[in-house]
């Protein structure tokens, strides 16, 4: 066997291109390939299949089992009919008397092919459901659009003239017939006078239906989300029911508790109301008391805020002593000074230079809150 490098490259290239083309064709026609195709093919005959298009869904009992593959116009027995070919997933079977109907999938007019299995046996692939076992729905959107087109083609002036001629021809008939024709004539005139408004209304209605048709996927998603929400609510129905039952029991227990303790609650509530009333009447006094307490708390904090003792001083309790200086006259006038001079010799303690001060016999200057140095006792722990 020759290696590839010794073979003709033209032949190898042609074979490679052929394999690639075959793979591409197979990828685009996988549904038509045997063994791996989409499923079995059937057909159905309809007198009217408007709105049904290829790739629309095929459903059995609301479950998607396939899709429509083709919609063609054919002749059968000298009468035209619509032949719809559809493909059903492998493994799905239905009876020989199965019926087919075109159903509306959404409110915007999208349709699907529904199958109603019936009969014994099994339909073979390629069989056709006759027109006697098929039905088509009434298409509201198409009817409205057809009405708009028909109204657009009406000659309102000619119609009004025809009614006028008819009324003139029947003017000598019975009074009831004459009144009916007169009413029809007035109706035609009214329609003719509102022709522009009616045309505008129908044009806008057509625009609305077009917008709704363009938003078909959004409406489908909205309906799908709504179904999911309802399904979730259904799943949580038991929990919601239990919550409501427990809430009702709690309300009953609270009501019974209030009823059983009403005698005790009434005096307590009355007393509470009286206390609240007193507080409201003395609100201003309480406010003033709290405001007046602020300076006291500041001073109290200054006294006790330096540790485990009281921080205080007594002004002018002891006078400073200087050697050789005359004794100071205490505050209080001449009488206080004379009393101090009389008591001085009795003390018997005359300070001499070089005398040492013993602990507790002299006062040390201290700083007052005003910043002046004054004589006073040293701070001692408040034990």
C-alpha positions as a Markdown table, in Angstrom:
| # | Residue | x | y | z |
|---|---|---|---|---|
| 1 | Unk | 0.0 | 0.0 | 0.0 |
| 2 | Unk | 1.4 | 3.3 | -1.1 |
| 3 | Unk | 1.8 | 6.1 | 1.6 |
| 4 | Unk | -0.2 | 9.3 | 1.1 |
| 5 | Unk | 2.8 | 11.4 | 0.1 |
| 6 | Unk | 3.3 | 9.1 | -2.9 |
| 7 | Unk | -0.3 | 9.2 | -4.1 |
| 8 | Unk | -1.9 | 11.8 | -6.5 |
| 9 | Unk | -2.7 | 14.9 | -4.4 |
| 10 | Unk | -5.5 | 15.8 | -6.8 |
| 11 | Unk | -7.4 | 12.6 | -6.2 |
| 12 | Unk | -6.8 | 12.9 | -2.4 |
| 13 | Unk | -8.1 | 16.6 | -2.4 |
| 14 | Unk | -11.2 | 15.7 | -4.5 |
| 15 | Unk | -12.0 | 12.8 | -2.1 |
| 16 | Unk | -11.6 | 15.1 | 0.9 |
| 17 | Unk | -13.9 | 17.7 | -0.6 |
| 18 | Unk | -16.5 | 15.1 | -1.4 |
| 19 | Unk | -16.4 | 13.8 | 2.3 |
| 20 | Unk | -16.8 | 17.4 | 3.6 |
| 21 | Unk | -19.7 | 18.2 | 1.3 |
| 22 | Unk | -21.4 | 14.9 | 2.3 |
| 23 | Unk | -20.9 | 15.8 | 6.0 |
| 24 | Unk | -22.4 | 19.3 | 5.5 |
| 25 | Unk | -25.5 | 17.9 | 3.6 |
| 26 | Unk | -26.0 | 15.3 | 6.3 |
| 27 | Unk | -25.8 | 18.0 | 9.0 |
| 28 | Unk | -28.6 | 20.0 | 7.3 |
| 29 | Unk | -30.8 | 17.0 | 6.6 |
| 30 | Unk | -30.4 | 15.0 | 9.8 |
| 31 | Unk | -34.2 | 14.6 | 10.1 |
| 32 | Unk | -34.3 | 12.7 | 6.7 |
| 33 | Unk | -31.5 | 10.3 | 7.5 |
| 34 | Unk | -32.4 | 6.7 | 8.5 |
| 35 | Unk | -31.9 | 5.5 | 12.1 |
| 36 | Unk | -31.1 | 9.0 | 13.3 |
| 37 | Unk | -34.0 | 10.9 | 11.7 |
| 38 | Unk | -36.5 | 12.9 | 13.6 |
| 39 | Unk | -39.3 | 10.3 | 13.6 |
| 40 | Unk | -42.2 | 8.9 | 11.6 |
| 41 | Unk | -44.0 | 11.0 | 9.0 |
| 42 | Unk | -47.8 | 11.2 | 8.7 |
| 43 | Unk | -50.3 | 13.5 | 6.9 |
| 44 | Unk | -53.7 | 15.0 | 7.4 |
| 45 | Unk | -56.2 | 16.6 | 5.0 |
| 46 | Unk | -57.9 | 19.9 | 6.0 |
| 47 | Unk | -60.5 | 22.1 | 4.3 |
| 48 | Unk | -58.8 | 25.1 | 5.8 |
| 49 | Unk | -55.4 | 25.3 | 7.4 |
| 50 | Unk | -54.9 | 29.0 | 7.5 |
| 51 | Unk | -52.4 | 30.1 | 10.1 |
| 52 | Unk | -50.6 | 26.7 | 10.3 |
| 53 | Unk | -47.0 | 26.8 | 9.1 |
| 54 | Unk | -44.0 | 24.5 | 9.0 |
| 55 | Unk | -42.2 | 24.0 | 12.3 |
| 56 | Unk | -45.4 | 24.5 | 14.3 |
| 57 | Unk | -45.8 | 22.0 | 17.1 |
| 58 | Unk | -47.7 | 18.7 | 17.1 |
| 59 | Unk | -49.3 | 17.8 | 20.4 |
| 60 | Unk | -51.1 | 14.9 | 22.0 |
| 61 | Unk | -53.0 | 15.8 | 25.2 |
| 62 | Unk | -51.0 | 19.0 | 25.4 |
| 63 | Unk | -47.6 | 17.3 | 25.2 |
| 64 | Unk | -45.3 | 18.2 | 22.2 |
| 65 | Unk | -44.6 | 15.0 | 20.2 |
| 66 | Unk | -43.4 | 16.4 | 16.9 |
| 67 | Unk | -43.7 | 19.2 | 14.4 |
| 68 | Unk | -45.3 | 20.2 | 11.1 |
| 69 | Unk | -43.0 | 19.6 | 8.1 |
| 70 | Unk | -45.1 | 20.9 | 5.2 |
| 71 | Unk | -48.4 | 22.6 | 4.3 |
| 72 | Unk | -49.4 | 22.1 | 0.6 |
| 73 | Unk | -52.6 | 22.7 | -1.5 |
| 74 | Unk | -53.8 | 19.6 | -3.3 |
| 75 | Unk | -56.8 | 18.2 | -5.1 |
| 76 | Unk | -58.9 | 15.3 | -3.9 |
| 77 | Unk | -62.1 | 14.2 | -5.7 |
| 78 | Unk | -62.2 | 17.4 | -7.7 |
| 79 | Unk | -62.1 | 19.6 | -4.6 |
| 80 | Unk | -59.2 | 21.5 | -3.3 |
| 81 | Unk | -57.9 | 20.7 | 0.1 |
| 82 | Unk | -54.8 | 21.4 | 2.3 |
| 83 | Unk | -52.5 | 18.5 | 2.9 |
| 84 | Unk | -50.5 | 18.9 | 6.1 |
| 85 | Unk | -47.5 | 16.7 | 6.6 |
| 86 | Unk | -46.1 | 16.2 | 10.1 |
| 87 | Unk | -43.5 | 14.3 | 11.9 |
| 88 | Unk | -44.0 | 12.4 | 15.2 |
| 89 | Unk | -41.2 | 11.3 | 17.5 |
| 90 | Unk | -40.3 | 7.6 | 17.4 |
| 91 | Unk | -42.0 | 5.5 | 19.9 |
| 92 | Unk | -45.3 | 7.5 | 19.8 |
| 93 | Unk | -48.2 | 5.6 | 18.5 |
| 94 | Unk | -51.9 | 6.3 | 18.0 |
| 95 | Unk | -55.0 | 4.4 | 16.8 |
| 96 | Unk | -56.3 | 4.1 | 13.3 |
| 97 | Unk | -59.3 | 6.4 | 14.0 |
| 98 | Unk | -57.1 | 9.3 | 15.3 |
| 99 | Unk | -58.5 | 12.7 | 14.7 |
| 100 | Unk | -56.6 | 15.9 | 13.9 |
| 101 | Unk | -57.5 | 19.4 | 14.6 |
| 102 | Unk | -55.8 | 22.8 | 14.3 |
| 103 | Unk | -55.9 | 24.6 | 17.6 |
| 104 | Unk | -54.9 | 28.1 | 18.7 |
| 105 | Unk | -51.8 | 28.2 | 20.9 |
| 106 | Unk | -51.8 | 31.8 | 21.9 |
| 107 | Unk | -54.3 | 34.7 | 22.0 |
| 108 | Unk | -52.3 | 36.3 | 19.1 |
| 109 | Unk | -53.2 | 33.6 | 16.6 |
| 110 | Unk | -50.3 | 31.2 | 16.8 |
| 111 | Unk | -51.5 | 27.6 | 16.1 |
| 112 | Unk | -50.5 | 24.0 | 16.5 |
| 113 | Unk | -51.7 | 20.6 | 15.2 |
| 114 | Unk | -53.4 | 18.6 | 17.9 |
| 115 | Unk | -54.0 | 14.8 | 17.6 |
| 116 | Unk | -56.7 | 12.9 | 19.5 |
| 117 | Unk | -55.8 | 9.2 | 19.5 |
| 118 | Unk | -58.8 | 6.9 | 18.9 |
| 119 | Unk | -59.7 | 3.5 | 17.6 |
| 120 | Unk | -57.9 | 0.2 | 17.7 |
| 121 | Unk | -54.8 | -0.8 | 16.0 |
| 122 | Unk | -52.0 | 1.6 | 15.0 |
| 123 | Unk | -51.5 | 4.1 | 12.2 |
| 124 | Unk | -48.6 | 3.2 | 10.0 |
| 125 | Unk | -46.0 | 5.8 | 9.0 |
| 126 | Unk | -47.1 | 7.6 | 5.8 |
| 127 | Unk | -50.9 | 7.1 | 6.5 |
| 128 | Unk | -53.2 | 10.1 | 6.0 |
| 129 | Unk | -55.9 | 11.3 | 8.3 |
| 130 | Unk | -58.9 | 12.0 | 6.0 |
| 131 | Unk | -60.8 | 15.3 | 6.0 |
| 132 | Unk | -63.8 | 13.7 | 7.7 |
| 133 | Unk | -61.7 | 13.4 | 10.9 |
| 134 | Unk | -60.1 | 16.9 | 10.8 |
| 135 | Unk | -61.3 | 20.3 | 11.9 |
| 136 | Unk | -60.1 | 23.9 | 11.8 |
| 137 | Unk | -60.8 | 26.7 | 14.4 |
| 138 | Unk | -62.3 | 30.1 | 13.7 |
| 139 | Unk | -59.5 | 32.6 | 13.3 |
| 140 | Unk | -60.6 | 35.9 | 14.9 |
| 141 | Unk | -57.6 | 37.9 | 13.8 |
| 142 | Unk | -58.0 | 36.9 | 10.2 |
| 143 | Unk | -61.7 | 37.7 | 10.4 |
| 144 | Unk | -61.1 | 41.2 | 11.8 |
| 145 | Unk | -58.5 | 41.9 | 9.1 |
| 146 | Unk | -60.8 | 40.6 | 6.4 |
| 147 | Unk | -63.6 | 42.9 | 7.7 |
| 148 | Unk | -61.2 | 45.9 | 7.6 |
| 149 | Unk | -60.3 | 45.1 | 4.0 |
| 150 | Unk | -64.0 | 44.7 | 3.1 |
| 151 | Unk | -65.1 | 47.9 | 4.7 |
| 152 | Unk | -62.2 | 49.8 | 3.0 |
| 153 | Unk | -63.6 | 48.7 | -0.4 |
| 154 | Unk | -67.2 | 49.8 | 0.3 |
| 155 | Unk | -68.3 | 52.9 | -1.7 |
| 156 | Unk | -70.2 | 54.7 | 1.1 |
| 157 | Unk | -71.6 | 57.4 | -1.2 |
| 158 | Unk | -73.0 | 54.8 | -3.6 |
| 159 | Unk | -74.4 | 52.8 | -0.8 |
| 160 | Unk | -76.2 | 55.9 | 0.6 |
| 161 | Unk | -77.6 | 56.7 | -2.8 |
| 162 | Unk | -78.9 | 53.2 | -3.2 |
| 163 | Unk | -80.7 | 53.4 | 0.1 |
| 164 | Unk | -82.2 | 56.8 | -0.9 |
| 165 | Unk | -83.5 | 55.3 | -4.2 |
| 166 | Unk | -84.9 | 52.3 | -2.3 |
| 167 | Unk | -86.6 | 54.7 | 0.2 |
| 168 | Unk | -88.1 | 56.7 | -2.6 |
| 169 | Unk | -89.4 | 53.6 | -4.4 |
| 170 | Unk | -91.1 | 52.3 | -1.2 |
| 171 | Unk | -92.5 | 55.6 | 0.0 |
| 172 | Unk | -96.0 | 54.6 | -0.9 |
| 173 | Unk | -95.8 | 51.3 | 0.9 |
| 174 | Unk | -97.1 | 50.5 | 4.4 |
| 175 | Unk | -96.0 | 52.9 | 7.2 |
| 176 | Unk | -93.9 | 50.2 | 9.0 |
| 177 | Unk | -91.9 | 49.3 | 5.9 |
| 178 | Unk | -91.4 | 53.0 | 5.1 |
| 179 | Unk | -90.2 | 53.7 | 8.6 |
| 180 | Unk | -87.7 | 50.8 | 8.4 |
| 181 | Unk | -86.3 | 52.0 | 5.1 |
| 182 | Unk | -86.1 | 55.5 | 6.4 |
| 183 | Unk | -84.1 | 54.2 | 9.4 |
| 184 | Unk | -81.8 | 52.3 | 7.1 |
| 185 | Unk | -81.3 | 55.4 | 5.0 |
| 186 | Unk | -80.4 | 57.4 | 8.1 |
| 187 | Unk | -78.1 | 54.6 | 9.2 |
| 188 | Unk | -76.3 | 54.7 | 5.8 |
| 189 | Unk | -75.9 | 58.5 | 6.0 |
| 190 | Unk | -74.5 | 58.1 | 9.5 |
| 191 | Unk | -72.0 | 55.5 | 8.3 |
| 192 | Unk | -71.1 | 57.6 | 5.4 |
| 193 | Unk | -70.6 | 60.7 | 7.6 |
| 194 | Unk | -68.4 | 58.7 | 9.9 |
| 195 | Unk | -66.5 | 56.9 | 7.1 |
| 196 | Unk | -63.1 | 58.6 | 7.9 |
| 197 | Unk | -63.5 | 57.8 | 11.6 |
| 198 | Unk | -64.3 | 54.2 | 11.0 |
| 199 | Unk | -61.4 | 53.8 | 8.6 |
| 200 | Unk | -59.1 | 55.3 | 11.2 |
| 201 | Unk | -60.5 | 53.0 | 13.9 |
| 202 | Unk | -60.0 | 49.9 | 11.7 |
| 203 | Unk | -56.5 | 51.1 | 10.7 |
| 204 | Unk | -55.5 | 51.5 | 14.4 |
| 205 | Unk | -57.0 | 48.2 | 15.3 |
| 206 | Unk | -54.9 | 46.6 | 12.6 |
| 207 | Unk | -51.8 | 48.3 | 14.0 |
| 208 | Unk | -52.7 | 47.0 | 17.5 |
| 209 | Unk | -53.0 | 43.4 | 16.2 |
| 210 | Unk | -49.7 | 43.7 | 14.4 |
| 211 | Unk | -48.0 | 44.9 | 17.6 |
| 212 | Unk | -49.5 | 42.1 | 19.5 |
| 213 | Unk | -48.4 | 39.6 | 16.9 |
| 214 | Unk | -44.8 | 41.0 | 17.0 |
| 215 | Unk | -44.8 | 40.6 | 20.8 |
| 216 | Unk | -46.0 | 37.0 | 20.6 |
| 217 | Unk | -42.8 | 35.6 | 22.3 |
| 218 | Unk | -43.0 | 38.2 | 25.1 |
| 219 | Unk | -46.7 | 37.2 | 25.8 |
| 220 | Unk | -45.7 | 33.6 | 25.8 |
| 221 | Unk | -42.9 | 34.2 | 28.3 |
| 222 | Unk | -45.3 | 36.3 | 30.4 |
| 223 | Unk | -47.9 | 33.4 | 30.5 |
| 224 | Unk | -45.1 | 30.9 | 31.2 |
| 225 | Unk | -43.8 | 33.0 | 34.1 |
| 226 | Unk | -47.4 | 33.3 | 35.4 |
| 227 | Unk | -47.8 | 29.5 | 35.2 |
| 228 | Unk | -44.5 | 29.1 | 37.2 |
| 229 | Unk | -45.7 | 31.5 | 39.8 |
| 230 | Unk | -49.0 | 29.7 | 40.2 |
| 231 | Unk | -47.2 | 26.4 | 40.4 |
| 232 | Unk | -45.0 | 27.7 | 43.2 |
| 233 | Unk | -48.0 | 29.1 | 45.1 |
| 234 | Unk | -49.7 | 25.6 | 44.7 |
| 235 | Unk | -46.6 | 23.9 | 46.0 |
| 236 | Unk | -46.5 | 26.2 | 49.0 |
| 237 | Unk | -50.3 | 26.0 | 49.6 |
| 238 | Unk | -49.9 | 23.7 | 52.6 |
| 239 | Unk | -47.4 | 26.0 | 54.2 |
| 240 | Unk | -49.6 | 29.0 | 53.7 |
| 241 | Unk | -52.6 | 27.1 | 55.0 |
| 242 | Unk | -50.6 | 26.1 | 58.1 |
| 243 | Unk | -49.5 | 29.7 | 58.7 |
| 244 | Unk | -53.0 | 30.9 | 58.5 |
| 245 | Unk | -54.3 | 28.2 | 60.9 |
| 246 | Unk | -51.5 | 29.0 | 63.4 |
| 247 | Unk | -52.3 | 32.7 | 63.1 |
| 248 | Unk | -55.9 | 32.1 | 63.8 |
| 249 | Unk | -55.0 | 29.9 | 66.9 |
| 250 | Unk | -52.7 | 32.7 | 68.1 |
| 251 | Unk | -55.4 | 35.3 | 67.8 |
| 252 | Unk | -57.8 | 33.0 | 69.7 |
| 253 | Unk | -55.3 | 32.5 | 72.5 |
| 254 | Unk | -54.5 | 36.2 | 72.8 |
| 255 | Unk | -58.3 | 36.9 | 72.9 |
| 256 | Unk | -58.7 | 34.3 | 75.7 |
| 257 | Unk | -55.7 | 35.7 | 77.6 |
| 258 | Unk | -57.1 | 39.2 | 77.6 |
| 259 | Unk | -60.6 | 37.9 | 78.6 |
| 260 | Unk | -59.2 | 35.8 | 81.4 |
| 261 | Unk | -57.0 | 38.6 | 82.8 |
| 262 | Unk | -59.4 | 41.5 | 82.2 |
| 263 | Unk | -59.9 | 42.0 | 85.9 |
| 264 | Unk | -56.2 | 42.3 | 86.6 |
| 265 | Unk | -55.5 | 44.3 | 83.4 |
| 266 | Unk | -58.1 | 47.0 | 84.0 |
| 267 | Unk | -56.7 | 48.3 | 87.3 |
| 268 | Unk | -53.1 | 48.1 | 85.9 |
| 269 | Unk | -54.1 | 50.0 | 82.8 |
| 270 | Unk | -55.9 | 52.6 | 84.8 |
| 271 | Unk | -52.9 | 53.1 | 87.1 |
| 272 | Unk | -50.6 | 53.3 | 84.1 |
| 273 | Unk | -52.9 | 55.9 | 82.6 |
| 274 | Unk | -52.8 | 57.9 | 85.8 |
| 275 | Unk | -49.0 | 57.8 | 85.9 |
| 276 | Unk | -48.7 | 58.9 | 82.3 |
| 277 | Unk | -51.1 | 61.7 | 83.1 |
| 278 | Unk | -48.9 | 62.9 | 86.0 |
| 279 | Unk | -45.8 | 62.7 | 83.9 |
| 280 | Unk | -47.5 | 64.7 | 81.2 |
| 281 | Unk | -48.7 | 67.4 | 83.6 |
| 282 | Unk | -45.2 | 67.7 | 85.2 |
| 283 | Unk | -43.3 | 67.5 | 82.0 |
| 284 | Unk | -42.0 | 71.1 | 82.3 |
| 285 | Unk | -40.9 | 70.6 | 85.9 |
| 286 | Unk | -39.1 | 67.4 | 85.0 |
| 287 | Unk | -37.3 | 69.2 | 82.2 |
| 288 | Unk | -36.2 | 72.0 | 84.5 |
| 289 | Unk | -35.0 | 69.4 | 87.1 |
| 290 | Unk | -32.9 | 67.6 | 84.6 |
| 291 | Unk | -31.4 | 70.9 | 83.3 |
| 292 | Unk | -30.6 | 72.1 | 86.9 |
| 293 | Unk | -29.0 | 68.7 | 87.8 |
| 294 | Unk | -26.3 | 69.2 | 85.1 |
| 295 | Unk | -24.1 | 71.7 | 87.1 |
| 296 | Unk | -24.4 | 69.5 | 90.2 |
| 297 | Unk | -23.3 | 66.4 | 88.3 |
| 298 | Unk | -20.4 | 68.3 | 86.8 |
| 299 | Unk | -19.2 | 69.4 | 90.3 |
| 300 | Unk | -19.7 | 66.0 | 91.7 |
| 301 | Unk | -17.7 | 64.4 | 88.9 |
| 302 | Unk | -14.9 | 66.9 | 89.6 |
| 303 | Unk | -14.8 | 65.9 | 93.3 |
| 304 | Unk | -14.9 | 62.1 | 92.7 |
| 305 | Unk | -13.3 | 61.9 | 89.3 |
| 306 | Unk | -9.6 | 61.6 | 90.4 |
| 307 | Unk | -9.6 | 58.2 | 92.1 |
| 308 | Unk | -10.6 | 56.7 | 95.4 |
| 309 | Unk | -10.7 | 59.9 | 97.4 |
| 310 | Unk | -12.5 | 63.3 | 97.7 |
| 311 | Unk | -10.7 | 66.2 | 96.0 |
| 312 | Unk | -11.5 | 69.4 | 98.0 |
| 313 | Unk | -9.9 | 72.4 | 99.8 |
| 314 | Unk | -10.7 | 74.9 | 102.5 |
| 315 | Unk | -9.7 | 78.5 | 101.8 |
| 316 | Unk | -7.6 | 80.5 | 104.5 |
| 317 | Unk | -7.7 | 77.7 | 107.1 |
| 318 | Unk | -3.9 | 78.2 | 107.8 |
| 319 | Unk | -1.8 | 81.3 | 107.3 |
| 320 | Unk | 1.6 | 81.1 | 105.7 |
| 321 | Unk | 4.5 | 81.8 | 108.1 |
| 322 | Unk | 7.6 | 83.8 | 107.2 |
| 323 | Unk | 10.5 | 84.3 | 109.7 |
| 324 | Unk | 10.7 | 87.9 | 111.1 |
| 325 | Unk | 7.3 | 88.9 | 109.6 |
| 326 | Unk | 4.6 | 90.3 | 111.9 |
| 327 | Unk | 1.7 | 88.0 | 112.5 |
| 328 | Unk | -1.0 | 88.4 | 109.9 |
| 329 | Unk | -4.4 | 89.7 | 111.0 |
| 330 | Unk | -7.0 | 87.1 | 110.2 |
| 331 | Unk | -10.0 | 88.1 | 108.2 |
| 332 | Unk | -12.9 | 89.2 | 110.3 |
| 333 | Unk | -11.8 | 92.6 | 111.6 |
| 334 | Unk | -9.9 | 94.0 | 114.6 |
| 335 | Unk | -11.6 | 91.8 | 117.2 |
| 336 | Unk | -10.4 | 88.7 | 115.4 |
| 337 | Unk | -6.9 | 90.1 | 115.2 |
| 338 | Unk | -6.8 | 90.9 | 118.9 |
| 339 | Unk | -8.0 | 87.4 | 119.8 |
| 340 | Unk | -5.2 | 86.0 | 117.6 |
| 341 | Unk | -2.5 | 88.2 | 119.4 |
| 342 | Unk | -3.7 | 87.2 | 122.8 |
| 343 | Unk | -3.5 | 83.5 | 121.9 |
| 344 | Unk | 0.0 | 83.8 | 120.4 |
| 345 | Unk | 2.1 | 83.9 | 123.7 |
| 346 | Unk | 0.1 | 81.0 | 125.1 |
| 347 | Unk | 1.1 | 78.7 | 122.3 |
| 348 | Unk | 4.7 | 78.9 | 123.5 |
| 349 | Unk | 6.0 | 78.1 | 120.1 |
| 350 | Unk | 8.1 | 80.8 | 118.6 |
| 351 | Unk | 9.6 | 80.0 | 115.3 |
| 352 | Unk | 13.4 | 80.4 | 115.1 |
| 353 | Unk | 15.5 | 80.3 | 112.1 |
| 354 | Unk | 16.6 | 76.8 | 111.1 |
| 355 | Unk | 13.7 | 75.0 | 112.8 |
| 356 | Unk | 12.6 | 72.0 | 110.8 |
| 357 | Unk | 9.0 | 71.6 | 110.0 |
| 358 | Unk | 7.4 | 68.4 | 111.2 |
| 359 | Unk | 4.9 | 66.4 | 109.1 |
| 360 | Unk | 1.5 | 67.9 | 109.4 |
| 361 | Unk | 2.6 | 71.1 | 111.1 |
| 362 | Unk | 2.8 | 73.2 | 108.0 |
| 363 | Unk | 0.5 | 73.8 | 105.1 |
| 364 | Unk | 1.5 | 73.5 | 101.6 |
| 365 | Unk | 0.3 | 75.8 | 99.0 |
| 366 | Unk | -2.4 | 74.3 | 96.7 |
| 367 | Unk | -3.9 | 75.5 | 93.5 |
| 368 | Unk | -7.5 | 76.5 | 93.7 |
| 369 | Unk | -9.9 | 76.1 | 90.8 |
| 370 | Unk | -9.5 | 79.8 | 90.1 |
| 371 | Unk | -5.7 | 79.3 | 89.6 |
| 372 | Unk | -4.5 | 81.1 | 92.8 |
| 373 | Unk | -2.2 | 79.4 | 95.2 |
| 374 | Unk | -3.7 | 79.1 | 98.7 |
| 375 | Unk | -2.7 | 77.4 | 101.9 |
| 376 | Unk | -4.6 | 74.3 | 102.8 |
| 377 | Unk | -4.2 | 70.7 | 104.0 |
| 378 | Unk | -2.9 | 68.1 | 101.8 |
| 379 | Unk | -5.3 | 65.6 | 100.2 |
| 380 | Unk | -5.8 | 62.5 | 102.1 |
| 381 | Unk | -7.5 | 59.3 | 100.9 |
| 382 | Unk | -11.1 | 59.1 | 101.8 |
| 383 | Unk | -11.2 | 55.9 | 103.7 |
